[in-house]
Amino acid sequence: MARFLRGLSEIAGDYDAILCDVWGVIHNGREAFGDACVALKRFRETRGPVILITNAPVPKHRVTGLFPQFGVPMDCFDDCVASGDATRNVLAKLAPGPVYPIGIAGDVAVYAGLGIELTDDPAKAKVVCCTSLRDYPDGTPEPYRGEMKMLAGRGLPMICANPDVQFRRGDRLIWSAGALAKIYAEEGGQVIYPGKPDAPIYDLAFERAAEIRGPVVTRARALGIGDGPSTDVLGANRQGMDALFIGSGIHGHAMQAGDGFEAWAKDLLADEGVNARYAMPLLAW
């Protein structure tokens, strides 16, 4: 059962590094969560590196480039690793493709400089890469089923650049690439997940932590923080890390406040089949 924390300071001394989610933990796509940013800054000052780890399907500079307009201070983290970075590593091995892209125009940075050929002809494609729904932010996944069935039927593997099924932007839940990947798998297609909860993005994160702190940063001494049971918490479980679940993110619409929080968090995590050592409604020091 997850132990309820009033602040990260209660356990900070047990860890040498933090791998922290972005959306739902330090901002909501519109504005920063000030207490969370302060908590990460204090950990950096007193304990060790903070690596942001996000399923955003673009390179990290596109993620951190939005921080100033949200009010996220740049001194609350040491580095950032995005699913887009891990996706680029996969794509580089497949160059020149061709790649059948599914996503919005703003996601093309994931292909930049890799020598990847893009095609809208399934007959020419060697692989599908899904970064988001094309009709973001208002699209829903089910209308894509026919296209997913056709592509899966051609035996094309899909790289899912953002494994999140949904994410919260302000007070809205928005469908993400993981929802299309789920349909793709249902239709018999092979899906490759470079992001959370799979290993490639964690390998990148620990490489960055080692560059900052040295190889003494081990998984057993790192804390994973996130609001996604099936991504952040499951990923930490698979990596042998302790997890701190933040309730107010993707599940914030259903979160029980006050005395009801602990029981609610316990039930949610049990339903998802994952284990978080700690839980908080909002990240704070």
Buried (B, 14 or more C-beta within 10 A) or exposed (E): EBEBBEBBBBBBEEBBBBBBBBBBBBBBBEEBBBBBBBBBBBBBEEBBBBBBBBBBBBBBEBBBEEBEEBEBBEEBBBBBBBBBBBBBBBBEEBEEBBBBBBBBEEBBBBBEEBEBBBBEEBEEBBBBBBBBBBEBBEBEBEEBBEBBBEBBEEEBBBBBBBBBBBBBBEEEBBBBBBBBBBBBBEBEBBBBBBBBBBBBBBEBBBEBBBEBBEEEBBBEBBBBBBBBBBBBBBBBBBBEBBBBBBBBBBBBEEBBEEEEBBEBBBEBBEEBEBBBBBBBBBBBB
